[in-house]
Amino acid sequence: MIRAIQGSFRPSVDRREFTHRGSRILRSQDEANSTAFDNDRVLCECQLDPLRELVLRLESNHTVTVSQSPSVCLTMIAAHDSLESQKFYLGEALTTECEVLVDRMPGYGVCLGDEPVRTYCIAVVDALLQSGNPVPHDINTFLNEQRDILMREQQDEFDLILQTQVDFKLMEEQ
């Protein structure tokens, strides 16, 4: 199934997590390692090739049917006004969404940008995480490995930012 979607893939510059139509947050039962990144954020921000390989392995063990093929749409981005304590809409964002059935269990994928392959992969993983059955070991291993990679990248970026900070105590001594 990925091969059919693969041709229309264009990488997105900005990938973030958000909910769409009240969709569930992607979570498995094993979340001891999820301090900074939950599963949906990991799936949206990880490298596409390892995610694609995971889903190809999952497709060989499960029956996957596409209910709604990946399509581009506009989604309203909600925000909270802290001054007036009410919700308002910042505007619209280009998103890609997809719905699948994995062994007759529904899965939904959405991500920011035009990313049909990633959205399909997210939908397949969502169906398996939300099925109520034990989460396949491949998925937990993948999520934990990718979460660790993303946390290291975030820490490296933070360390680079810290190098640019000015220490005013040192400036006073000179």
N, C-alpha and C positions, 0 to 999 in steps of 0.2 A: 504494500500500500504506500509506503514512503516513496518508492520509486516513482509513482504516478504524481506525487505532489512535488517532488524534488526539483523539477524543471523550473518552477516559478519562484524559487527561493531567491530573495535578495536580503542581505543582512541589514539589520536595523542598527542605528547608532545608539539609540536609547531604549533600554529594556528595563521596565520596572513592573512591580506587582500591583494589582489593584483588583477589586471585586467588580463583577459585571452582572447585572440582573440578580443581585443577591446570591451569587454563586458561592459555593462552599470554599473555605480555605483548605488547600490540599495538605492534609496532615496524616501521618501514619501513627501507629501506636508507639513506635520507638522514637521518641523525640528528646532524649536526654542530651543530645548534642546541639540543640537548635537555639542557642542563646541569641545569636545575631541574625541568623537566616532561617526562616521557616521554609517548608518544602516548595511552596509556590514561588518564592523569590529565588530559590536555588534553581528551579527549572527555567525560570525566565532569564537568569543571568549567567548560567553555565555555558560552556562552549557547546556549540551545536553538534559537532561530530560525535562526542561521547554519548550525548543524548540520543542521537539518531541510531547509534550502534546498540544502545540499550533497548530501544523500541523494536529494532529488527529482531533481536533475540526474543523479546516478549511476543512478537507476532508469530514466531514459530511455535509457541506453546499455547496461544490463545486465539480464539476466533474474533477478529476485529471487523466491524462493519461501520462504515462512515454514514452517520445520520445526516449531518450537514457538513459538506466539504468546507475546507478553510476559505473564509471570505473576509474581505476587508470591510470595515464599518467604522462609524464614528461613535464614540462613547463619551457621555458627559462625565466630566471629572468633578466630583463633589469635594468641598472643603468645609471647614468649620470656622465660623467667625467667632473668635474668642471674646470680642467686645460685646456683641449682641447675643451671643450664645445660640446661634442658629446656623443652619446649613445653607450654603449657597454653591452655585456652580461656577467654577473657574473658566470653563469653556469645554471644547471638544478635543478629543485626542484620536488619532488614527490607530485603530486596533485591528487585530485579526482574531477571528473566533472560529471554533470547530467543535462539532459534537460527534461522538462515536459511541458504539456499543461494543464492549469487550465481554465476550461470553454472556451477552444479553444484559450487561450492567452498563448504565449510562456514564459517560465521561464528558467533561466539558473543558475546553482549553481556550484561553484568551491571553494575548500578550500585546504589548505596545509595539506599534510599527507594522510593517508588511512582512510577516514571517509565517508563511503557511506551514512549513515543515515543523518548526518549533511548536506551533499551536496544535498541530496534529499529535505530536509526541506528548505534549502536556495533557491532552485529552485522554490518550491511552493510559498514561500513568495515573491520572485522576480516577479513571474508572476502576483500576486495580486497587488504588488506595481506599476508595470509598465503597468497595464491594462488600465489606463486612467479613470477608475471608482473610486469612493471614496474608500479610503483605509479602510478596515474593522477595527472597533474599537478595536477588539482583537489584531490586529497587532500593532497598535499605542501604546496601553497600554503595550504590551509585550516589544516592543522596548524601550519605555521610562523607564520601570522598570529595564530591563537588562542594559541599558545604565547607569542608576544611580548606579547599583551594580558594574559595571566595573569601573566607575569613583571613587567610594569609595575605591575599591581594589587598583587602581592606586595611590590614595592619601595615603593610608596606606603604600604602598610600598615606596613611596617617603619619607614619614615621617620616616620610618625605615632607609633609606639611610642617611637622614639628621642627625640622631643620631650618625652616624659613622664619620661625618666630624670633623676635628680638628679646634679648634678656636685658631689661632696663637696669637691673642691679649692676651688671658688668659695665654698662655705659656710665653710671654714676661714679664708679671707682676710677675711671680714666681721666 
